[in-house]
Amino acid sequence: MTFKIGDLVQLNSGGEPFTVHDVNNLGVVVTWRDGKKVKFETFQPEQLKLANGPITKIERVIVDPNKRP
């Protein structure tokens, strides 16, 4: 899978999401916050997956303001 700057990713094993900061010949550089500190780490693309999969279906919901739930 190829990632681009700004993608929200996470490790295949799960965990907190990261933001892709850069993609280079060393791997995918991600960033996240640890309290007030910004941290960076490089992972191989095979270790990551998109944190939010692509939108595959959009549904329209019509709400009647006169009806109460």
N, C-alpha and C positions, 0 to 999 in steps of 0.2 A: 504494500500500500504506500502511496506517496502522500506526504503531508505538506501543507503550506503554512506560511507564517500566519498566526492568528487562530489556527485550528485549536479546538479544545480536545485534548487527548488524555488517555490514562494508560497505565500499564495493563497488559493483557490479564494480569492476575488481579486487577481491580485497584481500588484505592482512590485517593483524591485526584481530581483533574488537574492537568497542567495546561499552560498555553504555549504553543509552538512559537519560539523566539527566532529560530533560524534553522535552516536545513543546509548542511554542508557535507563535505567528503568524510567527515568524522562521524556523522549521524544526525540525529534530530535534537536540537538544543531546545530544552523546555525551561519555563520559568514558573514560579509559584511564590506565594507569600507564606512566610513562617512568622506570624505575628507582624512586626513592623519590618522584618528583614525580607528582601527579595532574594530568592535563591535560583541558581541555574544548575542544570545537569544535562549531560548528553547521553542519549539512548540510541540503540540501533532501531531502525524502523520496525523490525520484526517483533520488538518488545512492546510496541504501542498499538493502540486502537483508538478510533474516534470515540470520545466520551459520549457524544450525542450522535446517534446514527442519523443518516440522511432522512429527510421528510419523505415518506412514501405515499402519504394520503392526506388530503386536506378535507375536513368536513365543515359544512356550514351549519351552525346552530341558530335557529330563529327563536328569540325569546319574546314571549308575550308579556308586556309590562303589566297587564291587567290580571294576570294569573299569579297566584302566590304558590310557592313550592310546598 
